[in-house]
Amino acid sequence: MAHRLISTPLHPTDFRNEMLTVERIAKTKGISIEVQKLIHKKLVTKALNDTTTHPRTSPTKKWVRIPFLVNISFKLARILKLHNLTPAFYTLNSL
C-alpha cells in the first residue's frame, strides 16, 4: 500500500487522507507499523535512486542448479561466483 501511495500523484490533502486510511487498515489487521516513517523511508530511497547512477537496493541472487561432482563442482562454483551466480548443488544419486 505504501508503494501505491508514493507512486500515485495526489494532492497533499488526498495524500494525508490515504495515509490515514493505510494506518487504519494496519490497525484493524493488528499490525503495529509507523506508516509515516515507512513512507518517509520509501520517499528518501526513491529520491536517492532517481538521483544516483547506482541503485540503493541490493541485487537479487541468481541461482544455478548444478550436480555435485566433488572437485569439479567446487571449481565451477568459484567461477560462477565471479559472475554473481550462486551454485545450488544436487546429488546424482536417488533412493
C-alpha positions in Angstrom: 0.0 0.0 0.0 2.8 2.4 0.8 4.3 1.9 -2.7 0.9 2.8 -4.3 0.6 5.8 -2.1 4.0 7.1 -3.1 3.8 6.3 -6.8 0.3 7.8 -7.3 0.3 11.6 -7.7 -2.0 13.1 -5.1 -3.0 16.5 -3.7 -1.4 16.9 -0.2 -4.9 16.6 1.4 -5.7 13.4 -0.5 -2.2 12.1 0.4 -2.9 12.7 4.1 -6.3 11.0 3.8 -4.8 8.0 2.1 -2.1 7.7 4.7 -4.7 7.7 7.4 -6.6 5.0 5.6 -3.4 2.9 5.4 -2.9 3.4 9.2 -6.5 2.5 9.9 -6.2 -0.7 7.9 -3.0 -1.7 9.6 -4.5 -1.1 13.0 -7.6 -3.1 12.1 -5.4 -6.0 11.0 -3.5 -5.8 14.3 -0.3 -4.7 12.6 1.8 -2.2 14.5 3.6 -0.1 12.0 4.6 3.6 11.8 3.2 4.4 8.4 4.7 7.9 8.3 8.2 6.6 8.9 7.7 3.9 6.3 6.5 6.4 3.7 9.4 8.8 4.6 11.9 6.0 4.2 10.5 4.9 0.8 10.4 8.5 -0.4 14.1 9.1 0.5 15.1 5.8 -1.1 13.1 6.7 -4.3 14.8 10.1 -4.4 18.2 8.7 -4.0 17.6 6.0 -6.6 16.4 8.7 -9.0 19.4 11.0 -8.5 22.3 8.4 -8.4 23.6 6.1 -11.1 23.8 3.1 -8.8 20.5 1.8 -7.3 20.4 1.7 -3.5 18.7 -1.7 -3.4 20.7 -4.9 -3.2 20.8 -7.1 -6.3 18.8 -10.3 -6.2 20.8 -13.5 -6.1 20.7 -15.6 -9.3 20.9 -19.4 -8.6 22.3 -22.1 -10.9 21.4 -25.7 -10.3 24.4 -28.0 -10.9 25.2 -31.6 -9.9 27.7 -32.2 -7.1 30.8 -33.8 -8.5 33.3 -33.1 -5.7 36.4 -31.2 -7.2 34.7 -30.1 -10.4 31.7 -28.7 -8.5 34.0 -26.6 -6.3 36.0 -25.2 -9.2 32.8 -24.4 -11.1 31.3 -22.7 -8.0 34.3 -20.3 -7.8 33.8 -19.4 -11.5 30.1 -18.9 -11.1 30.6 -16.6 -8.0 32.8 -14.3 -10.1 29.8 -13.8 -12.4 27.4 -13.1 -9.4 25.8 -16.6 -9.7 25.1 -18.8 -6.7 25.5 -22.5 -7.2 22.9 -24.9 -5.8 24.2 -28.4 -5.8 22.2 -31.6 -6.1 23.2 -35.2 -5.9 23.1 -37.6 -8.8 22.1 -40.5 -6.5 18.5 -41.0 -5.7 16.8 -43.5 -3.4 
